[in-house]
């Protein structure tokens, strides 16, 4: 990872102030995100937890600029999202936010290496730098030797590791992971979590999860429980 200045360290990865996201269903308003004020510091390993419908995924999508809030303020790496155009949001997502999805979202026609490099290709990073970053992360995540395999020739756990490398290699301010273990068996889930804990510990990667997986909650150093779109509790654990 690149060096971080003191100013960078002091800038939170995420800040929300009285954030709302309201949908209308059958003429009724549903507050999927209900007056959430939350700060995530750089280097945190945080889980947004709660049952289905608690608002955790919607909050994650608003943080990532995939969904616009109904009201409130949100900043990612110090940048205010509220007044950004769609193009500016797309640029922010490319440069500042890495995404890990439940369904992996790898491009089937690309190799593992090409999938992991793709965001950096869009950023204009040269080929040698892209390859060096990915190879270092493949070595760290146990994917070395599988660079030329396409997703269809990889296990679910291996595909998700490629997704993790893709999210981290572009060096974003934070990585948002939406139920990343949901499609994996117990062994693959545990191995994936070990990888992400190591990336957080050794490289300072900021992770924010939306999850109902007890294993993710147990490994997280901060657990934010949500109910009906609200933050119900916010627990900091020992490192």
N, C-alpha and C positions, 0 to 999 in steps of 0.2 A: 504494500500500500504506500501511497505517497506520504511524505512528511506532513505533519499537522501543526499549524501555528497555534499560539496561545489564544488568538482571537477565534480561530476555528473551534478549538476545544470548548470555548465558552458559548458558542452558538448552538442551541439545541437542535437535534435532528428534526424534531416535530414540536410545534406548539399549536394547540387549539384553544379558542376562547369562546365559550357559550355557543358551541357548534350544534346546529340542527340540520337534520335531513328528514323532510316530511313527504310522504307519498299519499295519494288519494286512492283508496280502494272501495269500490261500491259506495261512493259518495261520502265515505268516512275518511278522515285524516288519520294516518298512521305515522307516529313519530319514530322512525327507525333509528335516528340518532337524536337524543333528547338532552339538549343543554350540556354538552360534554366539554369540560375544560381540562386539558391534559398536556403535560410537557414530557417529552422523551429526550433524555440527554444522549449525546453521542456515546457509543459503546455499550448501550443497554441491550439486554436480551429479555424482551418483554412479551408476555402473552396476554392477548385480549381473549378472555374466556367467557363462556356462557352457553346456554342452550340454543337450539335453533330458534331464530326470530329475536334474539337478544340485541341484535344490532352490530355485532362485532365485525362481520364482513362488510356491511355498509360503511362503518367507520373506517375500516381499512381502505376501502375504495375511495372514500372522500380524501383521506390522507394522501393517497397516491395520485390524486388528480384525475381519477377515472370517472368520478361522479361529483358534480358540483353541489355544495351545501345549499340548503334553503336559507340559512342565516348563520351568522357567526364568522369568526376569523380562523384562518389556518395558515401557518407558515411551515415551510419545509426548508431546512438549512438556511433559515433567515429570510426566505423569499415568500412574500404574501401571494397566495393563490387566488384570492377572491376576485380580483379584477383582471386576471390573466385571460388572454384570448385562447381559443382552442389550440392555435399553433404554439403559443407560449407554454401552455400546459404540456403539449407533446414534447417540447424541448426540455422542460423540467423533468418529465418522466424519463426521458432518454439519459439525461446527464446526472440526475440526483436520486433516482429511485430504481432499485432493482426489484423485480417481481418473481415470486415462486408460486405457482398455481397448483391446485390439487391434481389437475389433469396433465401436468408437465408442460403442455403447450410447446413442444418441440416441433420443428419443421421436418416432416418425414423424409424429404428429398435431400436433406443436408446431413453430413456426418456429425458425430458428437463434437468434434473440433469446430466445425463450421457453425453449428448451433451455438456453441459457447462464445464464439467470436462475434456473432451477428450484431449485438448492440454496439460493440466497439467499431465494427465496420461502418455503421451508421454515424458514429461519432467522428469518423475520419482518422482514426488511429491507424498507423502504418502496419503492414502485415507482420513485420518482424516483432514489433512490440505486442501485437495481438497474440501471436503464437507463444511468445515468452510468458505472458501473463497466464494464458490458458494452460500451458504445459506445467507451470509451477503449481497451479491450483489442481490440475488433474493428478499430479504426484501427491499432493497433500490429501486429496479426497479418495485416493485409491482407484482412479480412473485411467492411470497411465497404461498404455498398451491397447486401449479401446478407442483411440482418437478417430479412427477411420470407420468405425461402425455407425450405421444409421440407426435411428431410434427403434425400428422394428426388430433389430438384432440385439437390443439391450433389455435387461430385466427392468421392472418398474423402479426398483431401487436405484439402478444405474441411470435410468432416464432422469430421475429426480436429482441425482448428483450432478448431472450435466446442467439441469435447470439451476441448481445452486451456483455452480461455477459461472454460468451465464449471468446470473444476477450480481455476482460479486466482482467479476473480472473488470467491469467498467468503472469500478471504484465509486459507487454512489454514496450519497450521504446516509441512506438507509436502505434496508432490504425488507420488503413486505411479503410475508408468507401466509397464504390463505389455505388453511387445512393441508399443509404439505405432506402429512403422513397418512391422510385419509385412505389412499389407495394402496398402501403398503402393508405387508404382514409385520408381525411383531419384530422379527429380526432385522428386516430392512428399515423399519421405523427407528429402532434403537441405533443402528449404524448411521443413518442419516442425521439423527440428532447429535450423535458424537461429532460428526463432521461440522455441523453448524456451531456447536459449542466451541470447538477448536478454532474455527475461523473468527468467532467472537473474541475468544480469549487471546489468541496470538496476533491477529491482524486488526482487532478493534472494530470489526464489522458490526454495525447496529442492526439488530433484528427486531421486528415487531410481527408477532404471529396473531392470526385469528384462528382459534382452535377450540375443540371440546375434547381433545385427546389428553388424558390424564398424564401420559408420559411427557408431553410437551410442557404441561403445567408444572410438573415436578422438576424439570430441568431449567425452567425459566427463573431468572433472578428477580423478576418483578411480575406480579400476577394482578391484572386488572380484570375484575369480574363485572360483567355487564348483565343487566336485566331491563327489559322493555326500553332499550335504547339509552339507558342511563348507566353511569359508573356506580356500581353498588359497593365495591370495595377496591382498595388499591394497596397491595401488600408488597413491601420490599423484603427480599430474602438475603441472607448472608451469601457472599460470593463463594 
